Amino acid sequence: MFNMKNVGFQISKLRKANNMTQMELADRMGISFQAVSNWERGNSMPDISKLPELAQIFNVTMDEILCEKSELIESAANNKISEYLENNTVTPQQLADVAPLLKTEQVDMIFERVEKEMENSQEMHHVGFDDVLPLLPFLNNETITELARKAAETGSYKKVFEIAPFVERNALEQIVRGMEAERKSISDLVPFVSDALIDEIANNRYREEGLCSLDDIMPFIPRETLQKIAKEEYEKQGLKQFEPIAPFLERGFLNGLAQKAIKKDGIKAISGIAPFLDRDMLSEYIKEKYL
């Protein structure tokens, strides 16, 4: 993989050798001097479209700037990726190495070829899903979404979770709905879906299976939905099953339910949720009742 620190040092070295300031180099390339500064500090890499221009300014080859030779990068910089792919194979690791320098459409073009080679080559049958993960920041949304759908179709939900931050929300929510229908665990994916879907799932589960069915998604249920469910549960059977939900309710709201329960059934009614109640409220009740 290209070392950004080494490339940055090389750019700085070549710029100084040409007696140029960062501002002069930036002006000549039509970019901000902050971009040049980030290159030289190793915080980012020059865009593929800038490499030929940078090489021309310094009167060197792109290989000298990148501190290593890459025919793939040279082909990409000269818009000859198709020709390169006709005569060469590319592994997922090779693509991951050069992806930070490429445009998204270039990464997608190469990745499509990599996928075909992975499917067709007996020698590459061992290349797995993990090889694709480093490429996620560089692939377009459609490609990533298709990867997620394929993983879900084969029941590889762990793979869906691994790429979830990069998957379009609508597509991910379709997958989550399917998993919920099959009673598969969705807890890993819930942080990436909308409150509206969590609200829908929480209400459906509660109606069908009760409060205990919400354990795995409790931290992600919208507050209003959770309080609505809590009120309904209290009306049904008081605070008997409230231990799982109590930590996620507002203290004031829970205190209010506790006060109602005490008036109705006495202090024993709040024994299960006492650790989550306001101490002053409990102390006041004890003083009035027993002191």
Sequence and secondary structure as in RCSB ss.txt:
>XXXX:A:sequence
MFNMKNVGFQISKLRKANNMTQMELADRMGISFQAVSNWERGNSMPDISKLPELAQIFNVTMDEILCEKSELIES
AANNKISEYLENNTVTPQQLADVAPLLKTEQVDMIFERVEKEMENSQEMHHVGFDDVLPLLPFLNNETITELARK
AAETGSYKKVFEIAPFVERNALEQIVRGMEAERKSISDLVPFVSDALIDEIANNRYREEGLCSLDDIMPFIPRET
LQKIAKEEYEKQGLKQFEPIAPFLERGFLNGLAQKAIKKDGIKAISGIAPFLDRDMLSEYIKEKYL
>XXXX:A:secstr
   HHHHHHHHHHHHHHTT  HHHHHHHHTS HHHHHHHHTTS    TTTHHHHHHHHTS HHHHHTS  HHHHH
HHTT HHHHHHH    HHHHHHHGGGS HHHHHHHHHHHHHHHHH GGGTT  GGGTGGGGGGS HHHHHHHHHH
HHHTT HHHHHHHGGGS HHHHHHHHHHHHHTT   TTTGGGS HHHHHHHHHHHHHHH GGGGTTTGGGS HHH
HHHHHHHHHHHHTTTT TTTGGGS HHHHHHHHHHHHHHH GGGGTTTGGGS HHHHHHHHHHHH 
